Amino acid sequence: MLVESLSPSNLVIETMLQHKSIRKYSDQVPSDETIEAIVRAGQQAPFASQYYSILLSRNMKRNPFKAPLLFTICVDSHKFEKIMARRRWKLVASDVVLLFFGIQDASYMAENMVTAARSMGLGSCFLGSAMFRADKIAKEYQLPRRVFPFVQLAMGYPAEDPPPRPRYPLEFTLFEDKYPDLTPKIVSKAMKQMDEGYLAQDYYRKVNAKIPLQGERKETFTYDNYSWTEHICRKWGQWYSDPKELLKQLKKRGFEISERTK
Ligand SMILES: Cc1cc2nc3c(=O)[nH]c(=O)nc-3n(C[C@H](O)[C@H](O)[C@H](O)COP(=O)(O)O)c2cc1C
């Protein structure tokens, strides 16, 4: 049985366990060498087919959180199709499969960048809205067809030092040999760990981020008891029920998830 408190540790693990998203940055501009080291570390992540590209903006004034660096992580079929054309092959794999693999390739790469950055004293924060603004990002960076920006990563030297955010207990995450019966006790423990952890940090009050209720439900929560599980339920219980906008963005960029690409 794994015991969390007795886990072995080293600098890499410590760096990972100290991860926290950073939303305030100093004006200090990371050097080209630092950026290169971070992206190279990112690239060295395992890949299925390096099916991604990374865009960079150093426009601190315009970047979210006024971050010195903004990376936009894209699934990139365009450059892969160039290689296929050179070898006189044509892509027949479904875009659904390509997107699953491409998002994995790009995500492992991006998380490597987060850890590499952290090891050099930089902080970062992912921004998930890119996929809904893919057309605008494409225009800005003059992206060719079949390049789809799906997440952004703000980065720079931190001007805040929040505590690490809680995670589920290991027993709610790692299931050895068999998926367990998630008893009310196990679920309650996981919810408690998350909710009490966020409340102890007064997280949602500080960021003033209570999601308003839509429909019949009456608001009964204050920032004294509004926490992570309520927040995440309001998000996935109210938003994004209609995939049309995302499908539209994918289609505009040349990805068709309902048919084979010929
Ligand atoms: C795919 C993805 C999208 C995210 N989008 C946002 C975002 O739009 N705004 C934001 O402030 N944080 C965003 N985050 C950061 C998460 O809020 C953060 O990782 C999570 O709350 C856990 O906190 P921690 O990273 O400090 O441990 C995103 C993270 C991921 C992985």
Ligand as a Chemical Component Dictionary entry (heavy atoms), coordinates in Angstrom:
data_LIG
# 
_chem_comp.id                   LIG 
_chem_comp.type                 NON-POLYMER 
_chem_comp.pdbx_formal_charge   0 
_chem_comp.three_letter_code    LIG 
# 
loop_
_chem_comp_atom.comp_id 
_chem_comp_atom.atom_id 
_chem_comp_atom.alt_atom_id 
_chem_comp_atom.type_symbol 
_chem_comp_atom.charge 
_chem_comp_atom.model_Cartn_x 
_chem_comp_atom.model_Cartn_y 
_chem_comp_atom.model_Cartn_z 
_chem_comp_atom.pdbx_ordinal 
LIG C1  C1  C 0 -6.561 23.028 -19.501 1  
LIG C2  C2  C 0 -6.451 24.057 -18.415 2  
LIG C3  C3  C 0 -7.108 25.261 -18.531 3  
LIG C4  C4  C 0 -6.988 26.242 -17.564 4  
LIG N1  N1  N 0 -7.598 27.464 -17.755 5  
LIG C5  C5  C 0 -7.417 28.442 -16.842 6  
LIG C6  C6  C 0 -7.960 29.743 -17.082 7  
LIG O1  O1  O 0 -8.600 29.999 -18.093 8  
LIG N2  N2  N 0 -7.733 30.714 -16.153 9  
LIG C7  C7  C 0 -7.005 30.473 -15.017 10 
LIG O2  O2  O 0 -6.818 31.391 -14.221 11 
LIG N3  N3  N 0 -6.468 29.234 -14.760 12 
LIG C8  C8  C 0 -6.659 28.229 -15.649 13 
LIG N4  N4  N 0 -6.094 26.988 -15.438 14 
LIG C9  C9  C 0 -5.315 26.733 -14.225 15 
LIG C10 C10 C 0 -6.136 25.933 -13.231 16 
LIG O3  O3  O 0 -7.134 26.765 -12.686 17 
LIG C11 C11 C 0 -5.212 25.395 -12.134 18 
LIG O4  O4  O 0 -4.223 24.585 -12.730 19 
LIG C12 C12 C 0 -5.999 24.578 -11.108 20 
LIG O5  O5  O 0 -6.901 25.434 -10.432 21 
LIG C13 C13 C 0 -5.082 23.930 -10.087 22 
LIG O6  O6  O 0 -4.310 24.931 -9.464  23 
LIG P1  P1  P 0 -2.718 24.898 -9.504  24 
LIG O7  O7  O 0 -2.286 24.851 -10.949 25 
LIG O8  O8  O 0 -2.294 26.201 -8.840  26 
LIG O9  O9  O 0 -2.279 23.693 -8.753  27 
LIG C14 C14 C 0 -6.207 25.989 -16.406 28 
LIG C15 C15 C 0 -5.545 24.761 -16.273 29 
LIG C16 C16 C 0 -5.653 23.812 -17.263 30 
LIG C17 C17 C 0 -4.884 22.511 -17.125 31 
# 
loop_
_chem_comp_bond.comp_id 
_chem_comp_bond.atom_id_1 
_chem_comp_bond.atom_id_2 
_chem_comp_bond.value_order 
_chem_comp_bond.pdbx_ordinal 
LIG C1  C2  SING 1  
LIG C2  C3  SING 2  
LIG C2  C16 DOUB 3  
LIG C3  C4  DOUB 4  
LIG C4  N1  SING 5  
LIG C4  C14 SING 6  
LIG N1  C5  DOUB 7  
LIG C5  C6  SING 8  
LIG C5  C8  SING 9  
LIG C6  O1  DOUB 10 
LIG C6  N2  SING 11 
LIG N2  C7  SING 12 
LIG C7  O2  DOUB 13 
LIG C7  N3  SING 14 
LIG N3  C8  DOUB 15 
LIG C8  N4  SING 16 
LIG N4  C9  SING 17 
LIG N4  C14 SING 18 
LIG C9  C10 SING 19 
LIG C10 O3  SING 20 
LIG C10 C11 SING 21 
LIG C11 O4  SING 22 
LIG C11 C12 SING 23 
LIG C12 O5  SING 24 
LIG C12 C13 SING 25 
LIG C13 O6  SING 26 
LIG O6  P1  SING 27 
LIG P1  O7  DOUB 28 
LIG P1  O8  SING 29 
LIG P1  O9  SING 30 
LIG C14 C15 DOUB 31 
LIG C15 C16 SING 32 
LIG C16 C17 SING 33 
# 
